[in-house]
C-alpha cells in the first residue's frame, strides 16, 4: 500500500498540476444553481472537464455497486451469458474484447450497462441485492444530472426547463433515451500471462456522444484526455471522493462547439504498481431523449439575435 501511494504521488497528472477545475456542490443556498452553472460554463468552455466535490453521493453507495459488479463477475459464465448485451440494444454485460473503438484493438475491461431499472436490465435472480444497490445509485446520478441541466440552463440563459424537458426519459429504456449507467472493471495486467497486455488497451480513444458524462473511479488507472487545443494525451489522475464530469458531442453541437467534447482513453499504465491492480469505475452517460432535435439556435444565440435583444 505504501509503495503504491508513493508511486502515484510521483505521477505527473492534471490533478498534480491543479489543472482540472473543481466545482463544490455543497453549501446549498438560493444561489447554488447559478454559481454551479457559471463554474460549469467556464470549465466546459476552457477545459471540457471538471471535478465535482461535496456532491452528496455517499462513497458507500458507489462502493456497493462496485462490489455487486464483482459479484456478477464471480458468477458462472453460463449465468453471465444470460445477461450479455445483444445486438441492437445497449443494456447488458460486455466482456473483455467485445468492444473495439478502432475496430481492431482489443479492450481489456468488463462492463455492465443499465438503461432501465427493470428485471430485463438487472440480474435479480442470481444477485438479489444487485437491483437495490444499482437503483439507489442510478437515481442519485439521475438527480445530479437534472441539477446540472438546470445549472446549464441558467448559465446559457435559456428558458427554464428547456434541458430538463429534453432529458425527461432518462433511464426509461434505450428505445426512448440512451442515458446509461455503466459499471466498469479493468482487470489487473500481469505481464507474465501470455498475450494479456500485448497490443491491448483498457479503453480506446473516443469522445462521448451524449450531453455529458459523470464518472466515479476508485483509483488512478490510466485515464487520459486531450485538452482543448492540444493533441497531447495527458493523464488525469485521481481525486478521491470526486466525480468527474466531461462534455459530450451533443452538448458541443448544441452550443456551437463553445462547450468542448473531450477526447479521452484509458491506457494500460506503464507503472507496474498501477497496472498490476484492477480498477473500478462507474460512468453515467446523460443523453437527451431519442426524439430530441438538437438545434443550436435554441441554446446559442447568434450575434445578430443577441444585438437585437440589447
N, C-alpha and C positions, 0 to 999 in steps of 0.2 A: 504493500500500500504506500509506504514512504517513497520507494523508488518511483512508483507510478506518478505520485504527486510532483516529485522533483522534475520528472521528465516532462510533464505537462506545463509546469511553470516556465520551462526553457523554450517552449514553442513560441514562435513569432506568429501571433494571430491578430485578427482585428480586435478581439477582446483585450489582448495585452497592450494594444496600441490605443485603446479607448476610442476606436474608430467606428463603433456602432452606436447610434443614438439609443438612449434609454428613456422609456416613457413610463412614468409612475401612474398606475391606475388607482392608487389608494387616495386617502384624504378626500373622501367623497364630499361634494358640495354642489351648489347650483351651477357653478362654473366649470365643473369637471369635464363634461362632454365637450364644451367649447375648447377648453385647454388641450384635451387629448386630440381633438380634431386638428388644431393648429400644429401640434407636435407631429402628428402623423403626416400632415401635409408637407411639412419641412423634411421629414425623413423620407417620404416616398419621392419627393422631387429631387432630393440631393443624393440619397443613398439607395433607395429601393428596399431598405431593410431597417428593422429596429428591434430592440428587446422590450418586452412588456413586463414590468415588475409590479409586485403588490396587486396581482390580478385577481386574487380571491379564490383561486382553484387550489385546493389543498394538495400537497405533494403526495399524500397517502392515496388520493383518488387516482392520480396518474400512475403511481407505482402498482396499485391494484390491477390496473388494466395491463401493464407490462407482465405482471405475474400471471394473468389469465392467458395472455398470448403464449407465455412459456408453457402453461398447462396444455394449451391446444397443441403445441409443437411436440409435446410428450405423448400425445395420443397415437395409437397405431395408424399406419399410413392409410389403411383401408377406411378408417373413420375420417381422417383428414380429407380423403378424396371425395367424400360426400358433400363437402363444403367448398371444393375447389372452384375457382372462378371459371365460368363458362364463356364461350364466345358470344359477343353481343351484349353482355352485361358487365357492370363494373364491380359488383359485390362478390365477396368470397375470398378464398385463400389463394395466394400466389406463392409458389415455391421458388427457390433459387434457380435462376436461368430462364424462367418463363418470360420475363420482360427484358428487352434489349433495346434501349433508346436509339442506338445507332444501327440496329438491325443485325449486329454480329457479335458484339462484346458481351459475354455472359456477366450477369449482375448478381452478386453474392448477397442475397437478402431473402428473408421471409416477410411476407406482408399479408395482412387480413383487412379487407375493405368492408366498411359498413356504410350503406347508403340509405337504409331504412331500419327502424328499430322494430323488427318483427321476426318471427320464427324462421323465415326464409333466409334472412341475413345473419342471424345469430344462432350459434350451435347450443341450444338449451339442453338437449338431452344428455350429451356426454359431459357437459360442464354446467351444472345448474346455476352457479353464481356468475358465470360469464356474462349473461344478459344483464344482470343487475348492475354490475360494475361498469360495463360499457355504456349502458343507458344513462347512468348518472353523469359520467364524464362527457358523453356526447351532448347532453342537454346543457351542461355548463359551457362547453365550447360554442354551442349554437347561440347561447345567450351572450357570450362575449362577442361573437361575430355581429350580433344585432346591435350591440353597443358601439362597436367600431363603425358599422354602417351609418348609425346616427351621427357619430362624430364627424365622419367624412361629409355627410350632408351639410353640416354647419360650415366646415372648412371650405367647401366648394360653393357655398351659398346657393344651394339648390333647394327646391321645396321640401319641407319636412315630410318624411315618409317615402320619398322617391326610391331610395335604395332598399328600404325595408320592404316596400311593395314588390320590388323586382326579385327579392330573395325570400318570399314568404313560404315557399315549399321546401326549404332546406330539410334534408333527412326524411323526406316523404317518398323517396324512391328515385332511382336514376332515370326512370322513364319521364319524370316531370322536373327533376332538378339533380344536377350531377354533384352536389355537395357530398363529401365523403370523409368519414373518419377512417384513417388508415393507421393500423398498428404495424410497427416495423421492428424486425430483429435482424441485425447484421452479425453473422457468426464470427467467432474468433478465427483469425487466419494463422494456421500453423504451417510453417514453411516446409517441414519435412513430410507433410502429407502430399503425395504426388499430385500435381496439377491443380491444387486447390486455389492458388492465387495467380498462377501464370496466365497472363493475358486477360485477367478479370478486373472488374471494378465493383464497388459497392452500389453505386447508382450513377448512371451515365449523365452527361451534361444535358440540361434541358431548362426550359422556362415553364413555370406553372401556367396553365391556360385559363384559370378562373379569375375571380375578383382578387382574393388574397389567400394566403396560407398561414395558419398558425402551427408552430412546431415546438414540441417539448422533447428534450433529449436528456439521457441520463449521464452523458459524458462527452468528452471530445472524441470524435470518431472518424474524422476525415471530411467533414462538411466544408466545401469551398465555394466561393462566389466570385463573379466578375462584377466589380463595382461599375457604375455608370462612367463611360468614357475610358474604360480600361479593358484591355484584353488579357490582363494578368490574373491568374487564379490565385486567390488568397484564402487561407484557412480562417474560418470564422472564430473557432474556439468555443468554449463552454462557459456560460454564466449560470451557475446553479440557481434553480428556482425560477428562472426567467422563461418566458415564452417568446420565441422568435416570430416575427411577422414579416412576410415579404409580399410584394405586389405581384399580381398575375397579369397575363396578356390582355384579358378583357378589361381590366381596370385601366391599363395603359391605353387601350383603344378608346375607352370612354372619355379619358382625359386628354386625348390627342397627344399621347406619349409624354405628357407632363409628369405623370407618375410612372416610374420605371418598373418594368418587369425584369426581375433579376435572374440572369443565368446562374445555375448552381449545379453541383455534383457532389457525390460522396466517394472519395478515393479510398483505396486501401492504404492506411497510413504507413509511412516508411519507418516510424518509430516502433521498435519491437514491443515496448511496454504498452502501446496503444493497440497495435494490430492483433496482438495475441489475446485480447479480451473482446467479448461481444459488446454490441452497442444496441440499446433500445431507443426508439423514438416514437412519437405519435404526431401525425400530421392531420390537421383539419383543413380540408380544401373547401373554401367558401365560394360557391358558384351562384350566379343568378338562375332563375327559373329557365328551363329549356326554351320556352316560348318568347323569352325576352328579346326585343330588338335593341341592339347596342348602338345607340345613336349619340355620338359625341356632342351634337348640338344641344342635347338635353342637359349636359353636365358642364361643358366648357364653352362659354360664350366667345364668339369671335370678336375681333377688335371693333367692327362696325356696330354690332349689337351693344357691346359694352359702352361705346361712346354715346349712342343714342339714349341710353338709360341714365347718363350722368346729368 
